[in-house]
Amino acid sequence: MKAYKIVFLFVLCFGISPALGQKSADVLIKQLHQPHLKSIMVASHRGDWRNAPENSLQAFSSAMAMGVDIIELDLKLSKDNVLIILHDQTLNRSTTGKGKPSDFTLTELKEFRLRDGLGAPTRQQIPTLEEVMLLAKGKVLVNLDHSFPFYNEAYKVLIKTGTLEQALFKTEKPYAELKNRYPELLDKITFMPVVLLDKPDARQIILEYQKYMMPVACELVFKSDTSSVIKDGRFVVSGGSKLWVNSLWPNISGGHDDELAIQGNTKDSWDWLIDCGVTMIQTDRPKELIEYLRKRKLHN
């Protein structure tokens, strides 16, 4: 109950409400399971980290207020087995702490403060997965990055908070390894494989997942745009899954990244991805991408 009160007060302080253009989670869940919809789903990488510390409640709230469909976060485990939100293997870069998060209890981790993009300490604390899911409950979907080692722990949090359908589990592991590690969870979770297109068997990995599991989406990562898999990306959608690409940096989007779009070249960035059949875009420019997609009537 205490956790619910804290999140409720936080939401009030930042003025987040569905009136700001957000869809409900129910609408987004339905959209997620409709691969052929033309509307593009937008995921915000580590929240709105340009205006708040990355992976903070403030960053997630700001992204939600922009109208994103999905917030992406990174999971780590504390010394006392609590799932927290942190990208790096250590606390050094993004917090005032030093060392591995697994060396500290949650109480100890809460004493540290998150740093902003320039490295200055803020008042923001390291959030837990439970806190973020309560914040997102009924509002947006949540992409659980770096989650493969923690599927069981994450599943328990999602059941506790009543947010299981809002969460996207993911991994770069092939289907056989996923099935061997988590056989009891496969028919309970919403899943998306991450496929590295530089691998020669990339297409086969996608087809295998679609044959045995039918993921809601496939996330494609590619240094070069010469892969036949991305050029023929619509086969993913016709196979029953949405197509997710990260426009964050050129080395994972074949050079068709956010900054190119911000510089005015949307033709070779966001448009190029959409023309390949992409239906989900993870971005570091959520506000600008949403505004652009709405002009093209590809987001509402």
FINUTOR-517095 format. One record per atom (N, C-alpha, C): residue in one letter; x, y negated, z negated. Coordinates in steps of 0.1 Angstrom, whole numbers, padded with zeros to 4 digits, always signed. Layout:
! residues N
aXYZ...
//
This chain:
! residues 300
m+0008+0012+0000m+0000+0000+0000m+0009-0013+0000k+0020-0012-0008k+0028-0024-0008k+0034-0027+0006a+0038-0017+0013a+0043-0019+0027a+0033-0026+0036y+0020-0021+0034y+0010-0027+0043y+0008-0042+0039k+0009-0046+0026k+0008-0060+0022k+0019-0068+0028i+0031-0063+0027i+0043-0070+0032i+0041-0073+0047v+0038-0063+0055v+0036-0065+0069v+0024-0075+0072f+0013-0073+0065f+0002-0082+0067f+0006-0097+0064l+0013-0099+0054l+0017-0113+0051l+0027-0118+0062f+0036-0109+0066f+0045-0113+0077f+0037-0117+0090v+0027-0110+0093v+0019-0113+0105v+0012-0126+0103l+0007-0129+0091l+0000-0141+0089l+0010-0153+0091c+0022-0151+0085c+0032-0162+0086c+0036-0166+0100f+0036-0155+0109f+0041-0158+0123f+0029-0160+0132g+0017-0159+0127g+0005-0163+0135g+0002-0153+0146i+0006-0140+0144i+0003-0131+0155i-0011-0126+0155s-0018-0127+0166s-0032-0122+0167s-0034-0118+0181p-0044-0109+0183p-0048-0104+0196p-0052-0115+0205a-0055-0127+0200a-0060-0138+0208a-0049-0144+0217l-0037-0140+0215l-0026-0146+0222l-0023-0138+0235g-0032-0130+0240g-0031-0124+0253g-0027-0109+0252q-0026-0104+0239q-0022-0090+0238q-0034-0081+0241k-0031-0070+0247k-0041-0059+0249k-0041-0051+0236s-0052-0043+0234s-0052-0034+0223s-0043-0022+0226a-0039-0015+0215a-0031-0003+0218a-0039+0008+0225d-0052+0008+0222d-0060+0018+0229d-0060+0016+0244v-0061+0003+0249v-0060+0000+0263v-0047+0004+0269l-0036+0001+0261l-0023+0004+0266l-0020+0019+0267i-0025+0027+0257i-0024+0041+0257i-0031+0047+0270k-0042+0042+0273k-0050+0046+0285k-0042+0043+0297q-0036+0031+0298q-0028+0027+0309q-0016+0035+0311l-0010+0039+0300l+0002+0047+0300l+0000+0060+0307h-0012+0066+0305h-0016+0079+0310h-0022+0078+0324q-0021+0067+0330q-0026+0065+0344q-0015+0061+0353p-0007+0071+0358p+0005+0068+0366p+0003+0060+0379h-0009+0060+0385h-0011+0054+0398h-0016+0040+0397l-0018+0034+0385l-0022+0020+0384l-0011+0011+0389k-0015+0001+0396k-0006-0009+0402k+0000-0018+0391s-0008-0020+0381s-0003-0029+0370s+0010-0025+0364i+0020-0034+0362i+0033-0030+0357i+0033-0032+0342m+0038-0022+0335m+0039-0023+0320m+0053-0029+0317v+0053-0039+0307v+0065-0046+0304v+0070-0042+0290a+0082-0037+0289a+0088-0034+0276a+0099-0044+0273s+0099-0048+0260s+0108-0058+0255s+0120-0051+0248h+0132-0053+0253h+0144-0046+0248h+0148-0052+0234r+0147-0044+0224r+0151-0049+0210r+0142-0061+0206g+0130-0061+0211g+0122-0073+0207g+0126-0085+0215d+0122-0097+0210d+0126-0110+0216d+0139-0114+0210w+0150-0108+0213w+0163-0110+0206w+0169-0124+0210r+0164-0131+0220r+0169-0144+0224r+0165-0154+0214n+0153-0152+0207n+0148-0162+0198n+0147-0157+0183a+0152-0145+0181a+0152-0139+0168a+0163-0128+0167p+0167-0124+0155p+0177-0113+0155p+0172-0100+0161e+0180-0094+0169e+0176-0081+0176e+0171-0071+0166n+0161-0064+0170n+0155-0053+0162n+0150-0057+0148s+0145-0070+0148s+0140-0075+0135s+0124-0076+0136l+0118-0076+0125l+0103-0078+0125l+0099-0091+0133q+0108-0101+0131q+0105-0114+0137q+0106-0113+0153a+0116-0105+0157a+0118-0103+0172a+0107-0095+0178f+0102-0085+0170f+0091-0077+0175f+0078-0085+0176s+0076-0093+0165s+0064-0101+0165s+0064-0112+0176s+0075-0118+0179s+0076-0128+0190s+0074-0121+0203a+0079-0109+0205a+0077-0102+0218a+0062-0099+0220m+0056-0094+0209m+0041-0091+0209m+0033-0103+0213a+0037-0115+0207a+0030-0127+0210a+0031-0131+0225m+0042-0127+0231m+0043-0130+0245m+0034-0122+0254g+0029-0111+0249g+0020-0102+0256g+0027-0090+0262v+0038-0086+0256v+0045-0073+0261v+0036-0061+0258d+0038-0051+0266d+0030-0039+0264d+0037-0029+0254i+0051-0030+0254i+0059-0021+0247i+0070-0028+0240i+0073-0025+0228i+0086-0030+0222i+0095-0018+0220e+0108-0020+0224e+0118-0010+0223e+0127-0012+0210l+0130-0001+0204l+0138-0002+0192l+0147+0010+0191d+0157+0009+0182d+0167+0020+0181d+0167+0025+0166l+0168+0039+0165l+0166+0045+0152l+0180+0050+0147k+0181+0048+0134k+0192+0053+0126k+0186+0058+0113l+0194+0067+0105l+0189+0072+0093l+0198+0068+0081s+0191+0063+0071s+0199+0059+0059s+0204+0070+0051k+0212+0068+0041k+0217+0078+0032k+0206+0086+0025d+0195+0079+0022d+0184+0086+0015d+0173+0090+0025n+0177+0092+0038n+0169+0098+0048n+0156+0090+0051v+0158+0077+0052v+0148+0068+0057v+0152+0063+0071l+0142+0063+0080l+0145+0058+0093l+0145+0043+0094i+0156+0037+0098i+0157+0023+0099i+0159+0019+0114i+0158+0006+0117i+0160+0001+0130i+0173-0006+0132l+0182+0000+0139l+0195-0006+0141l+0201+0000+0154h+0207-0008+0163h+0212-0002+0175h+0226+0004+0174d+0235-0002+0168d+0249+0003+0168d+0251+0014+0158q+0263+0021+0159q+0266+0031+0150q+0270+0026+0136t+0274+0013+0136t+0278+0006+0124t+0270-0006+0122l+0270-0012+0110l+0263-0024+0106l+0271-0036+0110n+0283-0035+0114n+0293-0046+0115n+0288-0058+0124r+0283-0055+0136r+0280-0065+0146r+0267-0073+0143s+0257-0066+0140s+0243-0072+0139s+0238-0075+0125t+0246-0071+0115t+0242-0074+0101t+0254-0080+0093t+0251-0084+0081t+0262-0088+0072t+0269-0077+0065g+0264-0065+0067g+0271-0053+0061g+0282-0048+0070k+0289-0038+0064k+0300-0032+0071k+0299-0017+0069g+0302-0009+0079g+0302+0005+0078g+0290+0012+0084k+0289+0025+0082k+0278+0032+0088k+0265+0031+0080p+0254+0030+0086p+0241+0029+0079p+0238+0041+0070s+0243+0053+0075s+0241+0065+0068s+0249+0066+0054d+0258+0056+0052d+0265+0055+0040d+0258+0047+0029f+0246+0042+0032f+0239+0033+0023f+0224+0038+0021t+0219+0036+0010t+0205+0039+0007t+0197+0027+0013l+0184+0029+0014l+0175+0019+0020l+0176+0006+0011t+0176+0008-0002t+0177-0003-0011t+0189-0011-0009e+0200-0004-0007e+0213-0011-0004e+0213-0018+0010l+0207-0011+0020l+0206-0017+0033l+0198-0030+0033k+0187-0030+0025k+0179-0042+0024k+0186-0054+0018e+0197-0052+0012e+0205-0064+0007e+0212-0071+0018f+0215-0064+0029f+0221-0071+0040f+0211-0079+0048r+0217-0088+0056r+0208-0097+0065r+0212-0095+0079l+0203-0096+0088l+0205-0095+0102l+0212-0108+0107r+0220-0106+0117r+0227-0118+0124r+0219-0121+0136d+0220-0134+0140d+0214-0138+0152d+0223-0136+0164g+0220-0140+0176g+0228-0137+0188g+0242-0144+0187l+0243-0154+0179l+0256-0160+0178l+0264-0155+0166g+0259-0145+0159g+0266-0139+0148g+0263-0146+0134a+0254-0156+0134a+0251-0162+0121a+0241-0154+0113p+0243-0153+0100p+0233-0146+0092p+0220-0153+0092t+0209-0145+0091t+0195-0150+0090t+0189-0145+0077r+0176-0148+0076r+0169-0143+0064r+0163-0129+0067q+0164-0124+0079q+0158-0112+0083q+0165-0100+0078q+0157-0090+0072q+0163-0078+0067q+0162-0067+0078i+0170-0056+0076i+0169-0044+0085i+0155-0038+0082p+0147-0037+0092p+0134-0030+0090p+0134-0015+0091t+0124-0009+0085t+0123+0005+0086t+0113+0008+0098l+0114+0021+0102l+0104+0024+0113l+0090+0023+0108e+0088+0026+0096e+0074+0025+0090e+0069+0011+0091e+0078+0001+0087e+0074-0013+0087e+0071-0018+0101v+0079-0013+0111v+0076-0017+0125v+0063-0011+0130m+0061+0001+0127m+0049+0008+0132m+0036+0002+0126l+0037-0003+0113l+0026-0010+0107l+0023-0023+0114l+0034-0030+0118l+0033-0043+0125l+0027-0041+0139a+0031-0030+0145a+0026-0027+0159a+0013-0020+0159k+0008-0015+0148k-0004-0007+0148k-0016-0014+0155g-0022-0007+0165g-0033-0012+0172g-0030-0023+0182k-0017-0026+0184k-0014-0038+0192k-0005-0034+0204v+0006-0027+0202v+0015-0024+0213v+0020-0010+0212l+0027-0005+0223l+0033+0007+0223l+0048+0005+0218v+0054+0016+0213v+0068+0015+0208v+0077+0026+0214n+0087+0021+0220n+0097+0030+0227n+0108+0033+0217l+0109+0046+0213l+0118+0051+0203l+0132+0055+0209d+0141+0045+0210d+0154+0048+0216d+0163+0054+0206h+0173+0062+0210h+0182+0068+0201h+0175+0077+0191s+0165+0083+0195s+0156+0090+0186s+0158+0105+0186f+0165+0111+0195f+0166+0126+0197f+0170+0133+0184p+0179+0128+0176p+0183+0135+0164p+0172+0134+0153f+0163+0125+0155f+0153+0122+0144f+0139+0124+0147y+0136+0133+0157y+0122+0135+0161y+0113+0139+0149n+0118+0148+0141n+0109+0153+0130n+0106+0142+0120e+0117+0134+0117e+0115+0123+0107e+0106+0113+0113a+0107+0109+0126a+0099+0099+0132a+0085+0104+0133y+0083+0117+0136y+0069+0122+0137y+0062+0121+0124k+0068+0123+0113k+0062+0122+0099k+0058+0107+0097v+0067+0098+0101v+0063+0084+0099v+0051+0080+0107l+0051+0085+0119l+0039+0081+0128l+0026+0087+0123i+0027+0099+0118i+0015+0105+0112i+0010+0097+0100k+0020+0094+0092k+0017+0086+0079k+0010+0073+0083t+0015+0066+0093t+0010+0053+0097t-0002+0053+0107g-0005+0065+0112g-0016+0066+0121g-0013+0060+0135t+0000+0061+0139t+0004+0055+0151t+0011+0064+0161l+0008+0077+0160l+0015+0087+0168l+0013+0084+0183e+0001+0081+0187e-0002+0079+0202e+0005+0066+0207q+0009+0057+0199q+0016+0045+0203q+0031+0047+0206a+0036+0058+0202a+0051+0060+0202a+0055+0068+0214l+0066+0064+0220l+0072+0071+0232l+0085+0077+0227f+0086+0090+0227f+0099+0097+0224f+0106+0099+0237k+0120+0099+0236k+0128+0100+0248k+0141+0107+0245t+0147+0112+0256t+0161+0117+0255t+0167+0119+0269e+0180+0120+0270e+0187+0123+0282e+0189+0138+0283k+0185+0146+0273k+0187+0160+0273k+0178+0167+0283p+0183+0178+0290p+0174+0185+0299p+0163+0192+0291y+0152+0196+0299y+0141+0202+0293y+0144+0214+0284a+0152+0223+0288a+0155+0235+0281a+0161+0232+0267e+0170+0222+0266e+0175+0218+0253e+0165+0211+0244l+0157+0203+0250l+0146+0197+0243l+0137+0208+0237k+0133+0217+0245k+0124+0228+0240k+0130+0236+0229n+0143+0239+0231n+0150+0247+0221n+0151+0240+0207r+0153+0227+0208r+0154+0219+0196r+0141+0216+0189y+0131+0213+0196y+0118+0208+0190y+0106+0216+0196p+0106+0229+0196p+0095+0236+0203p+0081+0233+0197e+0081+0230+0184e+0068+0228+0178e+0062+0214+0180l+0070+0205+0185l+0066+0191+0187l+0062+0187+0201l+0065+0196+0211l+0064+0192+0225l+0050+0189+0229d+0040+0196+0223d+0026+0194+0227d+0019+0184+0218k+0027+0177+0209k+0021+0168+0200k+0026+0153+0202i+0037+0151+0209i+0042+0138+0211i+0041+0133+0225t+0042+0120+0227t+0042+0114+0240t+0057+0112+0244f+0060+0118+0256f+0075+0119+0259f+0078+0114+0272m+0091+0109+0273m+0097+0103+0285m+0111+0107+0286p+0115+0115+0296p+0129+0118+0298p+0137+0107+0304v+0150+0105+0300v+0159+0096+0306v+0168+0103+0316v+0167+0099+0329v+0174+0106+0339v+0185+0098+0345l+0198+0102+0345l+0209+0095+0350l+0210+0099+0365l+0208+0090+0374l+0207+0093+0388l+0221+0096+0394d+0232+0092+0387d+0245+0096+0392d+0248+0111+0391k+0240+0118+0384k+0241+0133+0383k+0235+0139+0396p+0242+0149+0401p+0236+0155+0414p+0223+0162+0412d+0220+0166+0400d+0207+0173+0398d+0196+0165+0392a+0197+0152+0394a+0188+0142+0389a+0173+0145+0393r+0172+0147+0406r+0158+0150+0411r+0152+0163+0405q+0161+0173+0404q+0157+0186+0398q+0153+0185+0384i+0160+0176+0376i+0156+0174+0362i+0142+0168+0361i+0139+0158+0370i+0126+0152+0370i+0115+0162+0373l+0118+0170+0384l+0108+0180+0388l+0106+0191+0378e+0116+0195+0371e+0115+0205+0360e+0107+0200+0349y+0109+0187+0344y+0101+0181+0334y+0086+0181+0338q+0084+0176+0350q+0070+0175+0355q+0063+0189+0356k+0071+0199+0359k+0065+0213+0360k+0061+0218+0346y+0070+0216+0336y+0068+0223+0324y+0061+0214+0313m+0062+0201+0314m+0058+0192+0303m+0049+0181+0308m+0050+0176+0320m+0043+0165+0325m+0045+0152+0316p+0057+0147+0316p+0059+0134+0308p+0051+0123+0313v+0047+0113+0304v+0039+0102+0308v+0047+0093+0318a+0061+0093+0316a+0069+0085+0325a+0083+0091+0326c+0091+0087+0336c+0105+0091+0337c+0113+0078+0338e+0123+0077+0329e+0132+0066+0329e+0144+0068+0337l+0146+0061+0348l+0157+0063+0357l+0168+0052+0354v+0181+0057+0353v+0192+0049+0351v+0202+0051+0362f+0207+0040+0369f+0215+0041+0380f+0224+0030+0382k+0237+0033+0384k+0247+0022+0387k+0246+0017+0401s+0243+0026+0411s+0242+0022+0425s+0228+0024+0429d+0223+0016+0439d+0210+0017+0444d+0209+0026+0456t+0220+0034+0459t+0220+0043+0471t+0214+0056+0468s+0210+0059+0456s+0204+0072+0453s+0191+0074+0460s+0189+0086+0466s+0176+0088+0473s+0165+0089+0463v+0168+0092+0450v+0158+0094+0440v+0151+0080+0437i+0158+0070+0436i+0152+0057+0433i+0146+0051+0446k+0152+0053+0457k+0146+0048+0470k+0133+0055+0473d+0132+0067+0468d+0120+0075+0470d+0113+0077+0457g+0113+0066+0449g+0108+0067+0435g+0093+0070+0434r+0086+0068+0444r+0072+0071+0444r+0068+0086+0442f+0078+0094+0444f+0076+0109+0442f+0074+0112+0427v+0080+0103+0419v+0078+0105+0404v+0063+0102+0401v+0058+0091+0406v+0044+0087+0404v+0034+0097+0410s+0037+0102+0422s+0028+0111+0428s+0028+0125+0421g+0039+0127+0414g+0041+0139+0406g+0033+0139+0392g+0028+0127+0389g+0020+0125+0377g+0026+0117+0365s+0038+0110+0368s+0044+0103+0357s+0046+0088+0362k+0046+0079+0352k+0050+0065+0356k+0065+0065+0358l+0069+0054+0364l+0084+0053+0368l+0089+0041+0360w+0098+0043+0351w+0104+0033+0342w+0118+0030+0346v+0122+0017+0348v+0135+0013+0351v+0139+0001+0341n+0151+0001+0338n+0156-0010+0329n+0163-0021+0337s+0158-0033+0337s+0164-0044+0345s+0173-0052+0336l+0178-0047+0325l+0186-0054+0316l+0199-0058+0321w+0207-0049+0328w+0220-0052+0333w+0222-0045+0346p+0231-0051+0355p+0232-0045+0368p+0238-0031+0368n+0245-0027+0358n+0251-0013+0359n+0241-0002+0355i+0229-0005+0351i+0219+0005+0349i+0207+0003+0358s+0207-0007+0367s+0196-0009+0376s+0201-0011+0390g+0212-0006+0393g+0218-0007+0407g+0220-0021+0412g+0222-0031+0402g+0224-0045+0406g+0211-0053+0407h+0200-0047+0404h+0187-0054+0405h+0182-0058+0391d+0189-0067+0385d+0187-0070+0371d+0180-0083+0368d+0177-0085+0355d+0170-0097+0351d+0177-0110+0355e+0190-0111+0352e+0197-0124+0355e+0196-0128+0369l+0196-0118+0378l+0194-0121+0393l+0181-0128+0395a+0170-0123+0388a+0157-0129+0389a+0157-0143+0383i+0163-0144+0372i+0163-0157+0365i+0170-0168+0373q+0180-0164+0381q+0187-0173+0390q+0179-0176+0403g+0167-0170+0404g+0158-0174+0415g+0157-0163+0426n+0164-0152+0424n+0164-0141+0434n+0155-0130+0430t+0142-0132+0429t+0134-0121+0425t+0133-0110+0436k+0135-0114+0448k+0134-0104+0460k+0143-0092+0458d+0156-0095+0453d+0166-0084+0451d+0166-0079+0437s+0157-0083+0429s+0157-0079+0415s+0143-0072+0412w+0134-0079+0406w+0122-0074+0401w+0113-0069+0414d+0113-0076+0424d+0106-0072+0436d+0111-0059+0442w+0124-0058+0442w+0131-0046+0447w+0126-0034+0439l+0126-0035+0426l+0122-0024+0417l+0107-0020+0420i+0099-0030+0421i+0085-0028+0423i+0083-0021+0437d+0090-0025+0447d+0089-0019+0460d+0093-0004+0460c+0101+0000+0451c+0106+0014+0449c+0095+0022+0442g+0085+0016+0437g+0074+0023+0430g+0075+0022+0415v+0084+0014+0410v+0085+0012+0395v+0072+0007+0389t+0068+0013+0378t+0055+0009+0372t+0057+0005+0357m+0070+0006+0352m+0073+0002+0339m+0087-0004+0339i+0089-0017+0334i+0101-0023+0334i+0105-0028+0320q+0117-0023+0316q+0122-0028+0303q+0132-0040+0306t+0129-0051+0299t+0136-0063+0302t+0141-0071+0290d+0151-0079+0293d+0156-0088+0283d+0150-0102+0285r+0141-0103+0295r+0134-0116+0298r+0119-0113+0299p+0113-0109+0287p+0099-0105+0288p+0090-0117+0292k+0092-0129+0287k+0083-0140+0289k+0083-0143+0304e+0095-0144+0310e+0096-0147+0324e+0091-0136+0333l+0093-0124+0330l+0089-0112+0338l+0073-0112+0337i+0067-0114+0326i+0053-0113+0325i+0047-0125+0333e+0052-0136+0332e+0047-0148+0340e+0048-0145+0355y+0059-0139+0359y+0061-0136+0373y+0051-0125+0378l+0050-0115+0370l+0040-0104+0373l+0026-0109+0374r+0022-0118+0365r+0009-0123+0365r+0006-0131+0378k+0016-0138+0382k+0015-0146+0395k+0012-0136+0407r+0018-0124+0406r+0016-0114+0416r+0004-0105+0413k-0003-0108+0402k-0015-0101+0398k-0011-0086+0395l+0000-0085+0389l+0005-0071+0385l+0006-0069+0370h+0001-0079+0363h+0000-0078+0348h-0011-0086+0343n-0018-0081+0333n-0029-0089+0327n-0029-0088+0312
//
